[in-house]
Amino acid sequence: MKVRVKFIGMLELLPGFEDKKGVQVDFSGNSIKDLLHHLSLRIGPKQKEIFLNDQGEISSMLFVCINGDFPLYSDRLNARLRDEDFVELIFASGG
């Protein structure tokens, strides 16, 4: 599956994803969980907690938006994706 992913608030952590319009990501699967797992493998074990915590759930610092809509918080990990969807991953840093 191919989706376009835009990262907000975490570009310095993800070299190669600096394109402001998003980057095309090709991965196997069809859910946000599959996408985040794929991305976490790409960035390395030290930074994978950006996406998923130790229990395999979405990090509390990460917000997910699919085609302009936020999936229900309780089901966002299993939210289904389709080819050519636009996914925004918004990292909210503490301050």
Summary of the structure (lengths in Angstrom):
residues: 95
radius of gyration: 12.1
end to end distance: 35.7
largest distance: 35.7
contacts: 244
relative contact order: 0.28
helix: 25%
strand: 28%
